Amino acid sequence: MIDIRVRNQIDPLELEPKKGKLVTRADFNVLLTGATRVAKPNGKPLCVYLPSAVRGVMSASYPTLTNIRLQTDNRGLASGTKRINAGGTRTRAMPIHSGMLGAMEAQPRRPYCRLNAYNRKNLEKWQSLFPLFEEMSGWFKSWVPDRYAEQNHVVMDTHPDWVIPNTVFTTITINNSYSTGVHTDKGDLDEGFSCLAVARRGTYRGGYLTFPEYRLAVDMQDGDLMLMDAHDWHGNTQMICRCGEPLNRRCELCHAERISVVAYYRTEMKTCGSSEQEQQKYERLLAVD
């Protein structure tokens, strides 16, 4: 394990035009190639890169992951595309292959906690992914114990109906073969950490996970794991499959594919009642309508 402490960050004025855009090879000059622990200038952890850490369990999970083809047009800066007006004050980006699994907190339009639709409709497939999430949580505990302890403390105060068994996660985001624009994650626990694992198939170039503020990147391979502070700005370089086309979903010609599995704790899940109590909130809303 190599330990690095970055000394400088780029000027905020230099960072500003990169937000929401895809980074390029010109946006980093340090490329992680082996197990590495990186600290920020203030000494706090930025990331821990663990090559091949989940390769075995990722291989077993791949047949399920590759068939999760959820789409969204509401990933904000992470979509890496220009937002357009969707009526009124709402804007949307181009649809991308990304979706959430696991638990969601109450929101203004849906004021009750719930499991995402995929979980409800595909319970056995969802449960088949638990070994992957458990292993990711275990590495988190081993390599970033302070942040793990903070997150676990909140998990202990959260109703177990919303926590993935034997983990400190409530929610998973699955991204299939699209490059994210420079962004920071929203809605996850400030004092916690995000865990990102990659399944990789076929041949493509690009897709470097980059922290542009620190000019640092990594080309994650199949089964690699990144433990990271997702509240720092990060994004990916453009992926190009061997057909020469931008990779924005699994390529049906050459079968190139990059699936990222991001596991985290959503901050407001600690405010939820049991699944039965939240279901009662939902039913009361239906009765009013």
C-alpha positions in Angstrom: 0.0 0.0 0.0 1.4 3.4 -1.1 0.5 6.5 1.0 0.2 9.8 -0.8 -0.7 13.2 0.6 -1.6 15.8 -2.0 -0.3 19.2 -1.2 -2.2 21.5 -3.5 -5.6 22.0 -5.1 -6.3 23.8 -8.4 -7.6 27.3 -8.2 -11.5 27.5 -7.9 -11.6 29.6 -11.0 -9.9 26.8 -12.9 -12.3 24.2 -11.5 -15.5 26.2 -12.2 -15.7 25.6 -16.0 -15.1 21.9 -15.5 -18.2 21.3 -13.4 -20.8 19.2 -15.3 -18.2 18.5 -18.1 -16.2 15.4 -18.9 -12.6 15.6 -17.8 -9.8 14.8 -20.2 -6.2 13.4 -19.9 -5.1 17.1 -19.5 -7.0 17.2 -16.1 -4.6 14.9 -14.2 -0.9 14.3 -13.9 -0.9 11.5 -11.2 -2.3 8.1 -12.2 -2.8 5.5 -9.5 -1.7 2.1 -10.7 -1.5 0.0 -7.5 -3.0 -0.1 -4.0 -2.9 3.5 -2.8 -4.2 5.6 0.1 -4.6 9.3 -0.6 -4.9 12.1 1.9 -6.0 15.6 1.2 -3.9 18.6 2.1 -5.6 18.8 5.5 -4.8 15.2 6.2 -8.3 13.9 5.8 -8.8 10.8 3.5 -9.7 11.5 -0.1 -9.7 7.9 -1.3 -8.3 4.4 -0.9 -7.7 2.4 -4.2 -7.8 -1.4 -3.8 -7.2 -3.2 -7.1 -9.0 -6.6 -7.6 -10.4 -6.4 -4.0 -13.9 -7.6 -5.1 -13.0 -9.5 -8.3 -14.4 -12.9 -7.3 -17.8 -11.7 -5.9 -18.1 -9.1 -8.7 -17.8 -12.0 -11.3 -20.6 -13.8 -9.6 -22.7 -10.6 -9.5 -22.1 -9.6 -13.1 -24.9 -11.5 -14.7 -27.4 -9.6 -12.6 -25.7 -6.2 -12.8 -25.5 -6.3 -16.6 -29.2 -6.7 -16.9 -30.0 -3.7 -14.6 -30.7 -1.1 -17.3 -32.3 1.7 -15.4 -32.4 5.1 -17.0 -32.7 8.6 -15.6 -32.6 12.2 -17.0 -32.2 13.7 -13.5 -28.5 13.2 -12.6 -27.6 16.9 -12.7 -24.0 17.7 -13.3 -23.1 14.0 -13.2 -24.9 13.4 -16.5 -22.1 15.3 -18.4 -24.8 16.7 -20.8 -26.5 20.0 -21.1 -29.7 20.4 -19.3 -32.8 21.6 -21.2 -36.1 23.0 -20.1 -38.7 20.4 -19.3 -41.6 22.7 -18.6 -42.0 25.4 -16.0 -38.9 25.7 -13.8 -37.8 22.1 -14.3 -34.8 21.1 -16.4 -33.6 17.7 -17.6 -30.4 16.2 -19.0 -30.1 13.6 -21.7 -31.2 10.1 -20.4 -28.4 8.0 -19.1 -28.1 4.4 -17.9 -28.1 5.0 -14.2 -30.5 4.1 -11.4 -30.8 3.7 -7.7 -31.5 0.4 -5.8 -32.2 0.0 -2.1 -33.9 2.6 0.1 -35.0 6.2 -0.5 -36.0 8.8 2.1 -39.2 10.8 2.1 -39.3 13.6 -0.5 -41.8 16.5 -1.2 -43.5 14.6 -4.1 -43.4 11.3 -2.3 -43.5 12.0 1.5 -42.8 8.5 2.7 -39.7 6.3 2.9 -39.6 3.3 0.5 -37.6 0.8 -1.4 -36.9 1.5 -5.0 -39.1 -0.2 -7.6 -36.3 -2.6 -8.7 -36.1 -4.1 -5.2 -39.9 -4.6 -5.0 -40.1 -6.2 -8.5 -36.9 -8.2 -8.4 -36.4 -9.3 -4.8 -34.3 -12.5 -5.6 -32.0 -10.7 -7.9 -31.6 -7.9 -5.4 -30.7 -10.3 -2.7 -28.2 -12.1 -4.9 -26.1 -8.9 -4.9 -25.8 -8.8 -1.1 -22.5 -10.7 -1.0 -21.0 -7.9 -3.2 -22.3 -5.2 -0.9 -21.1 -7.1 2.2 -17.6 -7.4 0.9 -17.5 -3.7 -0.1 -18.6 -2.8 3.5 -15.9 -5.1 4.9 -13.1 -3.4 3.0 -14.5 0.0 4.1 -14.3 -1.1 7.7 -10.7 -2.3 7.2 -9.2 0.6 5.4 -11.2 3.7 6.5 -12.1 2.7 10.1 -12.8 6.2 11.4 -15.3 7.1 8.6 -16.8 3.6 8.9 -17.4 4.0 12.6 -19.1 7.4 12.0 -21.4 5.8 9.3 -22.0 2.7 11.4 -23.1 4.9 14.3 -25.8 6.4 12.2 -26.8 2.9 10.8 -27.3 1.7 14.4 -29.9 4.5 14.8 -31.6 3.6 11.5 -34.5 1.1 11.3 -33.1 -2.1 10.0 -35.8 -2.3 7.3 -33.8 0.2 5.3 -30.2 -1.1 5.8 -28.7 -3.7 3.5 -28.0 -6.6 5.8 -24.4 -6.9 7.2 -23.4 -3.5 5.6 -23.4 0.2 6.5 -25.3 1.0 3.3 -28.9 1.9 2.5 -28.7 2.6 -1.2 -26.8 1.6 -4.3 -26.4 3.5 -7.6 -25.7 1.4 -10.7 -24.1 3.2 -13.6 -23.8 1.3 -16.9 -21.2 2.5 -19.4 -21.6 6.2 -19.2 -19.0 8.8 -18.3 -20.0 11.1 -15.5 -19.4 14.9 -15.6 -17.5 16.6 -12.8 -19.8 16.6 -9.8 -20.1 16.0 -6.1 -22.6 13.5 -4.7 -25.7 14.7 -3.0 -27.9 13.1 -0.3 -25.3 10.8 1.1 -23.9 11.0 4.7 -21.4 13.9 5.0 -19.4 12.1 7.7 -19.5 8.7 5.8 -17.7 7.5 2.7 -18.8 6.1 -0.6 -17.6 2.7 -2.0 -17.3 2.3 -5.7 -16.7 -1.1 -7.4 -16.3 -1.7 -11.1 -17.3 -4.6 -13.4 -15.5 -4.3 -16.8 -16.0 -6.2 -20.0 -14.8 -6.0 -23.5 -12.3 -3.4 -24.8 -12.6 0.4 -24.5 -10.3 3.3 -23.7 -10.9 6.1 -21.3 -13.3 6.1 -18.3 -10.6 7.3 -15.9 -12.1 8.2 -12.6 -10.6 11.6 -11.9 -10.4 14.1 -9.0 -9.7 17.2 -11.0 -9.1 19.4 -7.9 -6.1 17.3 -7.1 -5.2 16.3 -10.6 -5.3 12.7 -9.7 -7.0 9.7 -11.6 -7.3 6.0 -11.7 -8.2 3.6 -14.6 -10.3 1.1 -12.6 -10.2 -2.5 -13.8 -12.6 -5.4 -13.3 -13.2 -6.1 -9.6 -11.4 -3.0 -8.4 -12.7 -1.0 -5.4 -12.4 2.7 -4.6 -13.3 4.0 -1.2 -13.8 7.7 -1.6 -15.0 11.0 -0.3 -17.7 11.6 -2.9 -18.2 15.2 -1.6 -15.0 16.1 -3.5 -15.4 16.9 -7.1 -14.9 13.9 -9.4 -15.8 12.7 -12.9 -14.7 10.5 -15.7 -12.9 10.9 -19.0 -14.9 9.9 -22.1 -15.1 6.2 -22.9 -14.6 5.0 -26.5 -15.2 1.4 -27.4 -13.1 -0.4 -29.9 -15.8 0.3 -32.6 -14.7 3.9 -32.3 -18.0 5.1 -30.8 -18.5 6.9 -27.5 -19.6 4.3 -24.9 -22.9 5.5 -23.3 -24.4 2.0 -22.7 -23.2 -1.6 -23.3 -22.0 -1.8 -26.9 -24.0 -4.4 -28.7 -21.3 -4.8 -31.4 -18.2 -5.3 -29.4 -19.8 -5.9 -25.9 -17.6 -3.3 -24.2 -19.1 -2.4 -20.9 -18.2 -0.6 -17.6 -20.6 -1.0 -14.7 -19.9 1.1 -11.5 -21.6 0.0 -8.3 -21.7 2.8 -5.8 -22.7 1.9 -2.2 -23.5 4.6 0.4 -25.8 5.7 3.2 -28.5 8.3 2.4 -28.5 10.9 5.1 -32.3 11.1 5.8 -32.9 7.4 6.1 -32.3 7.8 9.9 -35.6 9.7 10.1 -37.7 6.9 8.6 -40.0 4.7 10.6 -40.4 1.0 9.9 -41.4 -0.2 6.5 -44.9 -0.9 7.9 -45.2 2.7 9.3 -44.0 4.2 6.0 -46.5 2.0 4.1 -49.3 3.4 6.3 -48.2 7.0 5.3 -48.5 5.9 1.7 -51.9 4.4 2.1 -53.2 7.6 3.9 -52.0 9.6 1.0 -53.9 7.4 -1.4 -57.0 7.7 0.7 -56.8 11.6 0.6 -56.4 11.5 -3.2 
